[in-house]
Amino acid sequence: MSNFEPAVHEQAVVVRGLKQAYGARAVIDGLDLSIQRGEFVALLGESGCGKTTLLRALAGLDAVDAGRIDGPARPAVVFQEHRLLPWDALWRNVALGLSGDGIRERAQAALAEVGLADRADDWPRNLSGGQAQRVALARALVQEPRLLLLDEPFAALDALTRIRMQGLVKQLVARHRPGVLLVTHDVDQAITLADRALVMRNGAIAAHYTVSAAARQHRSHPDAVALRDTLLAELGVTAEPLAA
């Protein structure tokens, strides 16, 4: 069972002793994790290691067998698929779940933040993949969440769109300052975006690394190259030389 309670101080979420098993297989086994407001954390691990199970537990989508989650009961989530409602205009998609006054104005302001101010009355079917993910990001951040969960949100995008989206996410996270957990298989993406990179193995956080500012800004910086090699080794991959 998952027990959500308000976080204290500047913590976005604190997890203690989380456990989840499917039959005899323990997918999450005594996992501990904490993320502060304004901190960007990337979670890496081999397929099947429990990353998505953890994210779904933090999102409140799945119950767990044991442990404690102190954080928001409904954090914002951006999935690999944009999950927009095709029958609603873009501003209504962004406004989903909002309450209070000025809902359309707030939704339009969020669309403006992601560069789609002139598309508020357009429909999801008219968007490219990158544009749809920008709407999904606007829908998440318009809630001013304490915790933002990103489940490989750039995986389906082409390389150039992925780079632009990474830059946009950086800007918006710096502006809104949620705690962020990014689930990814992309080591370079983790280094580009995150303050910390975590490696999940055997149902727990097996290793954690601080990402220096220099590594985030320059992929050829020695810090970035060394961390890339280390993370790939953690994942059982032999690093190849990185082009300048």
N, C-alpha and C positions, 0 to 999 in steps of 0.2 A: 504494500500500500504506500502511497505517496502522501506526505504531509506537508502542505504549503503553509508557510507563515510569513509575515512581513519581514524583509531583510532589515538589518540595522546599519547605521552609519552610511558609508558609501558603497557597501556591497550590493552588487546586482543580484547575485545568487550564491548560496553556500550549500554544498552537497556533502553529506557525511554518511559513510557506510552503505551506499546504495547497492542493492542486490536485485538481480532479475535472472530467472532461469526459465528455459523452455524445456520441459521434461527434465532429464538428468543433466542437461547442458547449461552451465552457468555462463550467461552472456555478459552480465555485469556482476562483479564479485568484490564487494567492499570498496567501491569507488568513492574517493574524496575529490572535491573540486571547489574552488572559489574564484569568482570573477568580480572585479570592482567596477563601479560606474566609470565609463569612459575608457575601459580597458578592452583591447581587442585580442581575443585568444583563438588560435587555430588548433583544431583537433585532427590529428593524422592517425592513420592505422590501416592495417590490411583489411580488405573486404571481409565482412563477417566478424570483425573484432568487437562490435557493439556500439559503434559511433552513432548510428541512426537510432538505435534503441535508447541510448542516453539522451539524444536530442528530443525524441518523442516524449520521454519521461519529463524532461525539463519544460516541454511545451504543454504538459498536462494532458497529452493525448492518450498516454498509456499509463496504467498503474504499475507499480513495481512491487516486488515481494517484501522488501525491507529497506530501511534507511530513511533519511530525512532530506527534504529539499526546502530550504528557507529562501523564498524568492517569490516573484509574482505568479499568481495562479494562471494568468493568461499573458505570457510574454508574446512579443511580436515574432512571427516566423515568416521567412522567405524560403520557399522550396525551389528545387531544380525546375519544376514546372510552375509557370506563373499563377495558375489556378484562378484566373479572372473569370467572372460571370459573363458569358457571352451575350446575355439578354439585357445587360445594363451598360449605360454609358460609362466612360472612364471615371468621371468624377464620382459617380455612384459606387463604382468598385472601390475607389479610394475611401469613400465615406462609410463603407460597410462597418457597422459596429460603433460608429460615432454617435454621441448624444450631446444635447445642449444646443446652444445658439450658434448660428453662422456655420452650419455644417457644410454647405456648398462652398463657402468662402475658404474654409479650412482645407477642404479637399482640393480646391483649385490652387491654393498656396503650396500644398504639397506637390502637386503636379508641376508647378513652376520650378520647384527645387530640383526636380529631375529633368528639367528641360522640355516639358510637355505642356506648357501653359496654354497653348493654342489648340490642344486636342481634348479639352475637357468633355465635350459633347460627342466625341468620336466613339467608335465601337472597338472592342478587342480584336475582331476579325481583320481590322485594317492595320494592325500593328505588326512590325517586325518582331523577331524574338527578343532583341535587345530592348526595344521600346516596351514590350509587354513586361519584361523583368523590371524596367524602371517604374512602371505603374505599380507592380507588386511591392517594390521598395518604398514607394510613396505611401502605399496603403499601410505598410508596417510602421513607418516613422511618423505618420500623422497622429498616431496614438501616443507619441512621446513616451515610448516604452522604457522601462528600467533595464530590461533584458531583451536583446535582439538575437534570434537564432537564425543562422544562415546554413541551409542544407544544400551544399554544392550548387549555389544559385547561378554560377556562371558556366556549368559543365556543358550545357547544350548550345552555347554561343560560339560564334566563330572567333578566331584569335584576336582580331582588331577590336571587335565589340567587347570581348572579355577584358581587354586592357582598359578600354574606356569605362566600363562598368566598375572595375576595381578602383580607378581614380575617383569615380563618383561616390562609391561607398566610403572611401577614405574621407572625402570632404564632408559627407553627411553625418558620418559617425563622429567626426571632430566637432560638428556643429550641435548635434543633439545629445551626444555623450551617453548613449546607453552602454551597458556592458554587452559585449558581443562574443558569441561562440560560433565560429565558422567550422563546419565539418567539410573536409576537403581531402582529396587524394593528391593534390597538386602542391608539391613542396615549394616550388618557386612562388606560388600564390600565397602560401602561408608566410613566407619570409617577407614578401612585398607588403602584406597587410597587417600582420599581427605584431603585438607587443611581446607575446609569448607563444611558443609552439609546443604543443603537448603531443605525446605519442601514447596511444592506447594499445594495450596488449594484455591478453589473459584477463579481460574484464575489468582492468583498472588502469590508472594513469601510470605508465611505466617509466616515462622520462619527461622532463620539461626543460625548455631552453628559452632564455631571454633573447629577443631579437633586437640588436642595436639599431639606433636611428640610421647609422651609416649603411647597414645592411638593407634596411627597408628602402632607402633612397637610391642605392646603386647596386645593381645585381652583380657587378663585377668586383665590388669591394671585397677585400680579403675576409671580412667578417661574414659576408653573404656566402662566399664560396665555401668557407669552412663549415658554416652551419648547414648549407645544402648537402655537403658530403656526409656530415654527421647524421642528418635526418634520413637521407637515403639509406645509410648503413643501418639505422634503426629499423627501417622498413624492409631490410634484406635486399636492397638494390645497390649494385655497384655504380658509383657516380661516373659520368662521362665528363670530359672537360667542358666548361661553360664558355661559350663564345662571348667576346667582349661586346 
